[in-house]
Amino acid sequence: MTNISTTLPGGAWTLGDLPVTRFGYGAMQLAGPGVLGPPADHDGALAVLREAVDLGITHIDTSDAYGPRDTNELIREALQPYPDSLHVVTKVGATRDAQGGWPTARRPEDVRRQVHDNLESLGIDALSVVNLRLGNATGPVQEPIADSFGVLVDLQREGLIRHLGISNATPEQVREARSIAPIVSVQNMYNLAVRADDALIDELAGDGIAYVPFFPLGGFTPLQSSTLSTVARRLETTPTAVALSWLLQRSPNILLIPGTKSVAHLRENVARANLPLSAADLGELDQIGAV
């Protein structure tokens, strides 16, 4: 069994047969403005990635569309040869245009090409987990997934992917994917204020499938933000620490991938997200999603 840090917030989870820390790192912010091009501070980006591994993080989330390619190449430069304990999770299903948009790319040939692009830019022979990104920038869209997801299943059989996941998906699409092949994770928007996936999280937890929220700190109205700040002041910590701690305590299958360009901010997130929240704290925070 690979050693997993017991000092990181939340402990560990297993993606299929891959043990990972529940507190991970999302690498999207390492690309340039608008997630386009290289970072302004190349060495700083490498330092953040190396610090994540030094802190014991074993789950890094990325995509070849970030940059495009720049973020994956930073990961390769910073961390290769990769530690045996480290698992880089990527996604396919969208590409980039010259205006910084995210046009969909889910035709079978697009999906196959993107998997090979991720393999090349990361410099690895097989991807730990590949999520099929569905929907669009506004959220999930009910649409067929069998053809695009089926390509990932084929590539898994070819040995290029170890495990499969799905992202930006409706509960119906999650169930459709599971009817085609086993999945190890669902990556959707979820936080204290955006709670549409509550029932899905509980369903997945019962089946041993991870739920990875993106935008874990976004979507708050001023009133909701005020409630969060009130709890943070009472606990003498930051709203970020409270929001991340709430997610870790919400369900054991929730894995965090907060991103940052700063080593100091990364350390702060790790240090403060192990905050024990009382039943009274949780009750007050749970009201945010109802506002």
N, C-alpha and C positions, 0 to 999 in steps of 0.2 A: 504494500500500500504506500502510495506517495505521501510524504509528510505534508500536512496542511497546517498553516499557522493557526494556533488557538488564541492568539492575542488580537486578531482582527475582529471587528464588530460582527456579531451574528453567527460566528462559527463557520461550518461547512455544509455543503450540499453536494449531490452527485448528479452530473449530467450523463445519464446512461451509466457508463462505467468510468467516468472521468470525475474524480473528486476536485471540487473547486471551492474557493472561499466565497461566502455569500456576499462579502463586500468586494466588488470588482472595480474595474476602471473602464470608462468609456472614452475611446480615443478620438471621437469626432472633432473635438475642439482643437486638436493639434494641427489641422490644416489651416490655411490662410483664411482671411475674412470671407464669410459666406460659404465656408467649407470648400473653398476653391484655392488651388495652388499651394505652394509651400508655406510653412510658418515664417513669421518675421524673425523669430528667434529659434534657429535650427538647433543649436546646442541646448537651449532651454527645453525644447520638446524632447530631445533624447534624455535629458536629465529627469524629466517627469516619468517617462517610461521606466527608466532604470530604478527610480525611487519606488515606483509601484511594486516592482518585483522585490526590491530590498525590504519593503514593508511586509512582504509575505503574500501579496495579492497573486492569485493564480488564475484569474479570469479577466481577460482583456477583450473588449468588444470593439469591432472595427468594420470597415467595408472598403472594397476597392474603389467605390464611388466617392469616397472622401478625398478630395483633392482635384480630380480623381487620382488615385494611385499614391499620392504623396503620403497619406497617413500610414498605409501599409508599408511603404518603403522606409519610413521612420521607425516603425516597429522592427523591421528586419535589421536595420542598421544598429539600433540600440540594443537589441536582445538576442540576435543570433550569435552563437548557437543557443537555441532556446532551452531553458531549463526543462527537465522532464516533467516537472510539476505544473508548468505553465500551459494553459489552454486558451488559444486565440479563437474567438467566435466571430464569424463574419456573416454578411447577408448579401443576397442578390435579389434582383427584381426591379431595380431602378438604375438609371444612368444619369449623366449630367449633360446639360447643354451650355452653349456659350454665354447664355444670360444668367447662368447659375440655377436654372430650374432642375427639377428631378423627374424627367419623363420616365414613364414606366418602360420596362424592358423585360417582359415575362414570356415572350415567345420561347419555345423550346431551345432554339438556337442561341437566343440571348442568354438564357440561364446557363447553358453549357459553357458559353464563352466566358461569362462572368466568373464561374467557378475556376476555370483555368487561369483567368487573370488574377484572381486572389491567390491561387497556388504560386504563380510566378512572382507576384510582387512581394509576397510574404517569404518566399524562398523555402517552401516546405513541400513534402510529397503528398500529404493528406491533411485535410482541414478537420479540426476537432468537431466543430458544429457549424452548420450552414443554416441560416434562417431565410425562408422565402418571404420577402417583403411584399405585402399586398397593399391595396388601397392607393391613396395618394396623400398629398401634404395636408389635406383637411381631415383625414382619418380613414377608417376602414370603409370599404365599398363591397357590397355583396356581388360577387363575381365568381365564375368557375375557376377552380385552381388545379384540376386534375392533370392537365397537360404539363403545366410548369412544375408542379410538385413532383410529377412522375419522372421528370428529368433528374431531379435531385435523388430520387430513389435509385434510378439507373446508375448514377455516378457513385452513390454509396455502394452499390453492388460491385462496381469497378474498383473499389478501394480508395477512391479519392476523397471521400467524406466519411467520417466516423459516425456522426449523429446528425439528425435533422431537427429543425425547429420552424416556427412560423411567426411572422411579425405583422403588426398593424392589421390584425384579423378580427373578424366577427366570431362570436362563439360558434356559429354554424360552420364557418370555415375551419375553425380549430377541429371540430368534430369530423368534418370531411377529410382533413389531412390525416387524422388519426385512423380513419377507416381505410386509408391507402397504405400507410406505413407508421410505425411507432415514431413519436416525436419526444424530445427531451425538454423542450422549452417553448414558451410563448412570450413574445416581446411586444408589449402594447403600451399605450399611454395610460398612466395611472399615477395618482398621488393623493394627498389628503383632500384635494378639492375635486378631483375627477375620479369618481368611484363606480363607473358603469360596469367594471369587470369584477365586482365583489363576488358574485356567485361563481363566475368562471374561475377565479383564484381558488376558491374553496374546492371546486370540482377537481381542478388540476392537482391541488395538494393531496387530495385523497388518492390520486393515482400516481403520485411520486414524480410529477412533472413540474419543472421550474417555471416561475413567472418572473419576467424581467421587465420592470417598468422603465420606460423612457420618459423624459421630462419629469423626473421625480420631484422637482421643486417648482414647477410652473403651474399656471392656470388659476392663480388666486385673485379674487376680487379684493378691493380695499377692506371690506368687512371681514372676509376670511383671513386676510393677512394680519389684521388687527388681533384676531383671536389667537393666531399662531404666535404673534409677538408677545402677547400677554402671557401665554404659557412659557415661552422662552425666558422672559424676564423673571418669572417666578422661580424657574429652575436655574437661573443665572447662567444661561447658555445662549446659543444663537438659534434663530428660527430654522436655519439649515440643519443644525444638529437635531432639533426636535423632529423635523419632517423626515429625515433619514432614519432616525431611531423608530419613529412610528411605523415606517415601512417594514423595518426588520422585525418589529413585534407584531405586525399585522398578520403574518403567516410565515411558517418556517420555509416555505418554498419560494419566497420572494428573494431574488438576488439583485443587488444594487450595482449600477454601473455609472455613478456620477463622474462627470468629466471635468477637467481643469487643465489650464496651461501652466499652472504654478506648482512648484514643489511644495512651497509653504502651504498653499491651499489644500493640496492633496493630504499633507500630514494633518492639517486641521480637521478635514473631513473624517479621516480615520480615527483621530483621537477623540472626537466629540460624538460620533455616531453610536457609541455603546451606552447611550444614556438610558437608564432604567426609568420607564414611565409608569406612574401609578395608575390604578383603576380610575381615579378621579381625573388625572391628566388625559387618559385615553378617552374617557367619556366626553370631556370638553373638546378634544381634537376631533372626535368622530362627528361632532355637530358641524364641522366645517363643510363636509361633503353634502350636508343637507341645506346649506345656505344658497 
